[in-house]
Each structure stands twice: as C-alpha cells, then as structure tokens.
Amino acid sequence: MPSLSHVDTHGEARMVDVSSKPLLLREAVASGHVLMSPATLDLVESNQISKGNVLATARLAGIIAAKKTSDIIPLCHPLNLTHCDLDLVIPPSRDRIHITATARVTAGTGVEMEALTAVAVAALTLYDMCKAVDKSMVISGVHLASKTKKPIPA
C-alpha cells in the first residue's frame, strides 16, 4: 500500500513539496447533483426563486470556490487556474440539477481539488437558494470523473 503524501514520517500533516515536479497541462472534471422536486425545478427554470437566478449564481459560486480552494482546504497548493467552467443541467428525469465542473491549470500539481470544490460549492449554493421552497433536497454523488495531464506543447 502506498504511503500518504500529506503525512510526514512522524504522522503529522504537511504540504507536499512539488517544486521539482515538471509543469504540465492538467485538467480535472468533477460532478455531482442536487436532488429536488419537479416543482422546485419549475421555479428554478422560470427564475421565480426569490433569491434570484439560481443557475447563474451557483455557476459563479462554483468558479469562485475553485479559485479559492487553497484558502479552505489547508494542504492544497494555491493554483493560478487557467480555466474553470461549470455546467448545470436539468435532466429529462426532472428530479435533479446535475453539476459538472472542469478546471485546468499549467502546474506541477493536479487540479482535482479545485474541480471537486467547484461542484460542492455550486451544490451548496443551489441548496441555499432553494431551501425555502424544498426541504427535501439532497446533495449527492460528488466525485472526480476524470483527471489528465500532458506535456506543454513547444
């Protein structure tokens, strides 16, 4: 079993030293969803939630969260994201809002925590904005869907 990279030889938490790792183009995609009633989805789609445009607000909250990940996750490296996008979709089942976040960076460390944070905060924002009309919402399935890295083109 591999050792944990964020734990030193004494069992103490530490930030991993990535200074010698090569700069690579890195991308991570995360997703999750917020289960909610069809009636709540109708209000979201018709922009009738009293707090405002739910989807636009959740998208912006997710992007801001991705940019601030190292401020809230203690051992994450601060990254200068080159791209972050969130896609919020109401599927034909009309029982949820599906969230997908894509984050990109040129760095010596991955960007998966930023993508996951974007999804989590977008989901929390959806929940916050809709909680007055739907007490049964559930945030679920937040996970890393993919991560890639490749050399920087010459």
ABEGO torsion letter per residue (X at the ends): XBBBAABBAAGBBBBBBAAABBBBBBBBBBBBBBBBBAAAAAAAAAGABAAEBAAAAAAAAAAAAAAAAAAABAABBBBBBABBBBBBBBBAAGABBBBBBBBBBBBABBAAAAAAAAAAAAAAAAAAAAAAABAABBBBGBBBABBBBBBBBX
